[in-house]
Amino acid sequence: MKQNIRFCRASDGVRIAYGITGEGPPLVKAANYLTHLEHDYNGPVWKHWINGLSAYHTYIRYDARDCGLSDRNVNEYSIDAWVRDLEAVVDSMGLTRFPLLGISQGASVSVAYAARHPEKVSHLILYGGYARGRFNRNLTSEQKTEAETMINVIRTGWGQQNPAFRQLFSTLLMPEGTKEQIDWLNILAEISASPDAASRMERAFYHIDVTHLTGVVSVPTLVLHSKNDACIPFEEGRFLASHIPDARFVTLDSKNHILLEEEPAWERFLAEVRNFLGTPEPKTERKNLQTVFTELTPRELEVLELISKGYKNSEIAGELYISPKTVRNHITRIFSKLQVDSRGKAIVLAREAGLGKS
């Protein structure tokens, strides 16, 4: 899958970088914090999101102002500015109607956009989001101190060579992440925005309040939230869903704010989104293969297919943008699930099912 990166300008002149992957009807994702189109595309944290959401759609995502490949050193961070950035991407693509996905604070931006442009949004999907930023949740004095501390940690600690301060946030985002994934997120925090910009954005997120707009949303809405999300409290997801007319709320059994590919919650998320959007069933060949190898996850099926084509571990890692260690772990699980003890036996089973054939 190839990524096409383009640029557009928001109404205040800020250049916004956006990426396009996949084919089919459009699916737009509002920007969330922190992103980098190139780094995300090649990494072990967001790659399965990109693949999964691009499988049946032209998936359009973008770097927020002051992040990634978008313009840096901007002055305005606000719901209005973030909505204008989303408007610029939509207008640049010439989209007239599309489903909109909002993750984390991107959910607040998506609510504001849907309230402003109900004619453009066919479906609204909100994951791990909120209507009220941290400073608008009736905090105790201790909670306010904690919030200010988090902002100061970003401002003073993220620029240090030691990743300890950045790792605090990486661990909150993915408490069940592997060392590889945590290390990757630490790098993302370093390259996606400057410490000053990241802290200013964090403070702006804490001041978000789109509660008054939730009741205006008139499009079909799906709200999903991890039950034990360490970043955005589960109650904020319930609050968001309860204030949007007729919104459907789905609880995901996870501790992660960023869902990991190997956890059942990720498959549940994809299934719920595809059902909500009325996405067609997978192609017959792939569906049959998944039926044959019911014990394998979609990623394990991808690895098995590449094994059946004669790919070495290093080649599989390059093809799927994962580490050789992750490939070895996948292969170990595949062998265990298929009850084989060699690559050759796995290849025989795969080819009997039609994998590895041109």
Secondary structure by P-SEA (a helix, b strand, c coil): cbbbbbbbbcccbbbbbbbbbbbccbbbbcccccccaaaaaaccccaaaaaaaaccccbbbbbcccccccccccccccaaaaaaaaaaaaaaacccbbbbbbccaaaaaaaaaaaaccccccbbbbccccccccccccccaaaaaaaaaaaaaaacccccccaaaaaaaaaaacccccaaaaaaaaaaaaccccaaaaaaaaaaaaaccccccccccccbbbbbbbcccccccaaaaaaaaaaccbbbbbbbcccccccccccaaaaaaaaaaaaaaccccccaaaaaaaaaaccccaaaaaaaaaaaacccaaaaaaaacccaaaaaaaaaaaaaaaccccaaaaaaaaaaaccccc
